[in-house]
Amino acid sequence: MQPKWAGKRTGDTQKLLNNAVAFWEAADRCYHTAYSKVGSSGRRVQVSGPAVVCYAFSIELFLKLLGQLANDTYLGNEHRLDELHRQLPEGLRATIQNHYANAGQPTGSDVTHHLQEAARTFVDWRYVHEHDPHEHGGEPLDADPEALARIVFALRETVREVAPELVSFLDA
């Protein structure tokens, strides 16, 4: 049985691309300019949450865009990154893996595995203040913004390869 959101169509791949690139750009800006700040106490504190959320949302949007391009199907309400990736055709997943391997990953790194690790990043991190550490074995939420950035890069390169006619206004 198909999920209720499967099969919903949207013809606006340009808007999806623009939004995905915009959140990638926002994530990079958050990560590189506001990763740490001096707090009122004078000590350095991490503020990586906004970058993590923006990277994860960019990944989600790129995966939805690739699904739209490959299957002419918009997976609107799905947020799990691994599920969005799983629904792409095998050849497209292989293309993503090739770009991921060229994004500074150690030999043998598997984008599928990293998407499984980051599957709920967007959902969990956008409401990090509601996080119950007992849900994750008592551990705090953990995400690697640089790893997420490499996934976004691989997805962007995949879109460039399979749909070179799609150019974001931010690419100019």
N, C-alpha and C positions, 0 to 999 in steps of 0.2 A: 504494500500500500504506500503510495506517495504521500509525503508530508503535505499539509494544507497549503504551504507556501510554494511548493514545487510547481513549475509550469507557468507561474505568473510571468508575463512577458513585459519587457520594457525595451524600447528601441533606442534608448538614449545612452549608448556606450560612451559618447563624448562626455556627458555629465559624470558618469561613473569614473572615467579616467581623470577628469579634472579634480574630482573630489579625492580620489586615491592619492594623486600627486600632491594635492594641497595638504592632506594630513601627513604625508611623508615629509614635506617641507616643514610643517609645524613641529613634527617630532624631532627632526634634525636641529631646528632652532632651539627647542626646549632642551634637548640633550646637550648641545654644545655650548649654550650660553647660560643656562640656568641649572646645570646639573648639581652644582653645589653653591651655596650662598652662605654668607656670614649671618647667623641668626642673631637675635637680640642679646643673647648671652655671649656673643663674640666667638662662638665655636662654629665650625663648618657643619652643615646639615645637608643631607641628600634630598633633592626634590625631583627624583626620577619618575615619579608617578605620571605626570602629564606626558612625558616623552613615551613611556611604555604604552599608555592608552592610545596615543596618536599613532605610534608604530603599529600596534595591534589592529587598530581600526583601518589603517592604510592597507595592511595585509588582507583583512577581510574584504575591503572594497576591490582590491586587485584580483582576489580569487573569484569574487562575484562577477567582475568584468570578464575574466577569462572564461568562466562558465557561460556567460551570456554570448561571448564570441564563439565558443565551441559548440554549445548545445542550443543556442537561442532560447535559453531558459534562465530566468532570474531567480536566484535562491534568496529571496528577500529577507525572511525572518531568521535565517540560520546565522549563528554567530560563532559556532565552533570551527576553528580554523582547519582542524584535521578533517572534519566532515565536508567542508567546502572543497578542500583539496581532493578528497577521495572521490567526489562526484565529477571530477574532470576526467577527460579521456586519458588513457594510459600514455599515449604519445605526447600529450601536453604536459603531463606530470614528468615525463622524462626530460623534456625541454627545460622545465623549471629546475630540475635536479642538475642539469648541465650548467645552467647559469649560476646556481647556488654553489656548485663546486668551483666555479671561477670567481667567486665573491670573497676570496680569502679564507675559505674554510679549510681545515685540515683534511688531508686525503682521506677519503672514505666517509666524510660527513654526509648524513642523509637528511634531506629537507623534510621528508615524511616524518621521520623521528622527531625532528625539532618542532614541526607543526603539531605533533601530538603533545609534546611537552608544553607548548604554548597555546593549546587548544582553547582554553577558557580565559586567556589573558585579558582580552577586551572586557569581557563580562565581569571578571573578578576585580580587575584593577580600576575600573571606572567607579566602582562602589567599594573601594578599599577600606573606607571608614566603617563599613558594615561587615567587614571580614571577621569571621569566627575562626581563630587559629586552630580550633579543634577539628575543623573540617579537613584540614590538611595535615593531620597527625601532630598537631601542636606547633607546627612550623609556620613562620610568617610567610607571606606571599613572596615569591622570588621570580625575577625576570631579568634577562640580560638585554638591555637596550641595544647593544652592539650586535648581538645575534639577531634580534628582531630587524635591525636595519639591514643586515645582509640578506634576510629573507625578502624584505621589501625590494631591495636592489635586484635580486634574482627574478622576482615577479615583474618588475618594471621592464627588465631586459626581455623577458618572455613576451610581454605585450608588444614591445617594439619589434620583435621578430615576427610574431604571428599577425600583427595588424599595424604595419608601418605607416598606414594612412592616418592612424589616430595619433594626434600630437596635442599634448596639453598646452594650454596657454602659459603655464609655468615653465615649459620647456624652451620657450622662445628666448 
